[in-house]
Each structure stands twice: as C-alpha cells, then as structure tokens.
Amino acid sequence: MSASALHELEGLIGAGQVLRGDACARYETDERGLFHGRALAVLRPGSVAEVAALVRCCVSHGIGIVPHGGNTGYCGGATADASGTQAVVSLERLNRVLTVDADAHTMSVQAGVTLAAAQQAASEHGRLLPLAMGSQGSCQIGGNLSTNAGGLAVLKYGTMRDLTLGLEVVLPDGRVLDRLSSLRKDNTGYDLKQLFIGAEGSLGIITAAVLKLFPAAPRNCAWVSITAADAALPLLAALRELSGDAVTSFEYMSDAALALVVETTPEQRLPLSAAHHVLVEMLGKDDEDVLERALSTAAERGLLQDVVVAQSENQRRQLWRLRESIPPAEKRLGGSVKHDVSVPLAEVAAYIERARMAVLARWPRVRLSVYGHVGDGNVHFNVLAPLDEGAEDFKRRHGDAVSDVLHSLAHAMRGSFSAEHGVGVLKRGLLERYGDPVALAVMRQLKATLDPLNLMNPGKLLLPEGPAR
Ligand SMILES: Cc1cc2nc3c(=O)[nH]c(=O)nc-3n(C[C@H](O)[C@H](O)[C@H](O)COP(=O)(O)OP(=O)(O)OC[C@H]3O[C@@H](n4cnc5c(N)ncnc54)[C@H](O)[C@@H]3O)c2cc1C
C-alpha cells in the first residue's frame, strides 16, 4: 500500500483502527488453520459511513478488500491472500443491537454483533432468534448472512436467508444500499437483498440487517436410538405429523462420530448405546407432553429403538453438548477430511451407506465421523486418518481423492457439495466442476456489473478465469 493510501485510511477511521504488522496476525488465519494470508492492513471501521469511506479509498488505490466477521467460516472466505496487498475489513466494531420490536417480531442489528449476542437481545424481550450453531459465541450476523448460515433449527425456521427482512450493504463502489426494511411484503422489483446473502463478501460489505423473530418457548429434547440410518426419515415424518409440526431440530449421529467424543472427553456419557442416534428437539407451549406423546406413538409404530427424554434444562444441555462436541473432537484428533453435502431427503440414508462403502473400499482403515442436520438433508461425512497414520499426512496424501469420491456421489444423487459452509477458496474448483454453466455465467455477470475492478473479496467464490480442475 502506498504511504498515502495508509495515511488517507488513518484519516478516515482513525490511526488506531488501521492495524499493521503483528497486530494483524489473528485476522490472517482461519478457524481451522487451513488458510494463512498476509494482510496489507486490518481496517476496523466504527460506522457504515466509515465502511463506505474506506471502500472508496481502497478502490481509488486499487486495494482488494476482504470482509471479515467472526472468522469461524470453514472455507477460507475471510482470509486475505498471501500477496500482502489486500486490506481485511473487520466488522467487529459495528456491534450494536439497534432495535428489538417484540410486537412486530423483528430486530435490527449491526453486522458485527455476534450471533450469541443477538440471540440474547431477542431473548431479553421474550423473543427467539432461531439461528443456532456451535460457533455462535464468535460468528457474526454479517458472516451468517454472507454464508447463508444454516445450523440447528433450519428444519422449522429455515436458513439465514429465510430469517432476513432487510439489509444495509456498502457496495464495491462505496455507495450504501439501504434496504434496511422490516416489511414482510414488498413486491417492488428485484429482491436485491438476496444477492448479498450467501455471496461471501464478493458483492459488498453487509453493515446491518433486520431479522425475523419468533415467540420464545420452552425447548424440550430427546435422544433416540434407531436401528439404521434409513429409519431416520420415517421417524422424522411421524414426529412432525404427531407433534403438529413442532420439531425444530433433528440431528443424526453415527456411533463412530460419538465414539470420538467419548474418546476425547471421557467425562461425557452416551445416554443410549446403539449404532445410530438422533437428537430431536421441539419447541412449543406444552412441548414436553407433545414430545413424549409423539415419541411414544412413534415407538408403538416401531419407528425407533429406544429413547431418553431430557428431564431438565441441564440434561437438555448435556445432550446438545454431546452433539456439539463432535467437530471439536475431530479437531483434537488431528482433524478430518470434512464434507458438508446435501442430498434430497429421501436419499440421505442411501448416500450415507453408499459413501461408507465407497470410502471403506479404498481406505479400509480410516475412521468415519458421520453426522449432520439430516432433517435438512445435510450430512457431514468426515473421514479421519487410520489410527496408525498421522492426520496431516493422511489429509495431504488422500484428502483430495476422498473428497472426490464423496462429492461426485452427492452430485450423482442430485445433491450439493456445499450445503451450508459456502465456497470461499476451498471449494471454488468444485463450483466450477459441478455448477451449472449458465448459473456460473450469470454469477460472473453479476460480479462484473457490481464489482468491475474485482476488488471486493477477490478470488473468493468464483475462480477468476474459467474452469480449473
Ligand atoms: C464449531 C463450529 C460449528 C459450526 N456450525 C455451523 C453450522 O451448524 N451451520 C453453518 O452454517 N455453519 C457452521 N459453522 C461455520 C461458520 O460458523 C458459519 O459459516 C458462520 O456463518 C460464519 O460467520 P463468521 O462471522 O465467522 O464469518 P467469517 O468466517 O468471518 O466470514 C465468512 C464469509 O463471510 C464474509 N463476511 C463476513 N462478514 C461479512 C460482512 N459483514 N459483509 C460481507 N461479507 C462478510 C467473509 O468475507 C467470508 O467470505 C460452524 C463453525 C464452527 C467453527
């Protein structure tokens, strides 16, 4: 960066908010430690006006901009490249909850508010912000929007896209697009906010949003064992029907995934011993009865093996802790070759079985960690190194081939190689390989129209030129 650009940026947002050198370190590596970049500077604006001003300044100096939220993304989208020429723009100082309107069931928040803080603000008004995930203490609303995050309650409430009423975005030319509307109905042309949701910062910087809220209600959950993965869907269908569609979460876990949790945190105990487990949660006024009644009818119909209903909030948290401990357990054991595929609901069990057979046929000694939001058709099919092989070595030598097997199978079953984690840098090649050519061409046209200089998160989501294999 020329000294004059740096000086100009300091003048715009304050010298203390332009970080350089070692102060940038924590913004230069992603959560999984897969991506390491070198930032020219980290910019920490404190208002939408400052974001707009710094974008205009960066553009006038030809500086690439990398929007950076809570840095929990799995695809390297928030990490600068290694050139040392890109500015990371952290939204962490835009961290105010602006309003909560309990009667209208809406809240407006700045983009740097963490998901947990937004949930808490809603809950203080007796309302529920249903987006929930293991990273909620760190991830930010802006990052959730930019990845169209899914998480643990999509089944009932949808993804971030479904929860969004309005957005404010700084465009790549520094203009502010003010669509910070709380209207539930507004058919006045293109719904522009949708362009920025899931765009991974490639079309602009989200600075604020209006989100939908729901009445807060008690949560009740149960741990259920089933005889096979293909018993999950009929069980889910029955529970939805029997509960008046009160099921909010339906999380599948294989015994092998849970074995990793017990291995790494032996103080945790599985409530049931079985090959296939499901965590079911329902919300609602007298949910406890609804949950127990629905489960007992499902048991009479032979749809489940065994069940443990959480009898207290503490037990409910313990059950969820088991589920949420799977990713950290994999990490403690050296990490896995991770996959985030989705397939049509009716194909989930077939995908799990075919994937298992295909992987074990080629790598018979690997450990499999299979779990996911199967109520949404979303399977995390993660592959860990054999016990006698180093994790890094295995991932380096076999990671691509393992992923190839699993992604091509998902594609063959009309599924997606990225259900909820996005594309970032990690999956750009997959988007080229599996994406519809017309859709890719339209994405490139949109990118070129809004960001003709390719300075907004360059190199993320779309490969700069044509297909790469
Ligand atoms: C333990 C764990 C559990 C997880 N569970 C889930 C899960 O259940 N479901 C799920 O969907 N994901 C999950 N994730 C992934 C991750 O938490 C989500 O993708 C999250 O939405 C990312 O938010 P963030 O603020 O950390 O974004 P970052 O990682 O900072 O950025 C992600 C992308 O968004 C862009 N971006 C960030 N902020 C903005 C902004 N204000 N404007 C424009 N672009 C921006 C970045 O440039 C980048 O491309 C999990 C991650 C972890 C570590």
The ligand as an ORCA input file, in Angstrom:
! r2SCAN-3c Opt
* xyz 0 1
  C     -17.720    -25.191     15.802
  C     -18.353    -24.669     14.534
  C     -19.645    -25.037     14.242
  C     -20.251    -24.567     13.066
  N     -21.529    -24.948     12.798
  C     -22.139    -24.450     11.700
  C     -23.483    -24.823     11.414
  O     -24.114    -25.604     12.128
  N     -24.057    -24.276     10.317
  C     -23.385    -23.399      9.495
  O     -23.970    -22.908      8.521
  N     -22.101    -23.067      9.733
  C     -21.466    -23.563     10.807
  N     -20.162    -23.216     11.056
  C     -19.439    -22.349     10.106
  C     -19.449    -20.832     10.446
  O     -19.622    -20.611     11.830
  C     -20.532    -20.117      9.636
  O     -20.211    -20.182      8.259
  C     -20.715    -18.623     10.020
  O     -21.885    -18.144      9.407
  C     -19.554    -17.726      9.629
  O     -19.709    -16.469     10.269
  P     -18.439    -15.559     10.626
  O     -18.917    -14.281     11.208
  O     -17.472    -16.311     11.443
  O     -17.857    -15.283      9.173
  P     -16.348    -15.263      8.660
  O     -15.723    -16.592      8.821
  O     -15.625    -14.111      9.243
  O     -16.599    -14.987      7.096
  C     -17.280    -15.907      6.297
  C     -17.501    -15.276      4.909
  O     -18.386    -14.175      5.007
  C     -17.754    -12.958      4.586
  N     -18.203    -11.905      5.504
  C     -18.111    -11.895      6.858
  N     -18.714    -10.790      7.342
  C     -19.184    -10.096      6.276
  C     -19.913     -8.891      6.127
  N     -20.276     -8.146      7.168
  N     -20.237     -8.478      4.867
  C     -19.873     -9.207      3.783
  N     -19.187    -10.358      3.872
  C     -18.859    -10.791      5.111
  C     -16.270    -13.240      4.632
  O     -15.560    -12.455      3.673
  C     -16.239    -14.718      4.291
  O     -16.299    -14.884      2.898
  C     -19.526    -23.699     12.197
  C     -18.209    -23.332     12.509
  C     -17.626    -23.807     13.664
  C     -16.211    -23.377     13.968
*
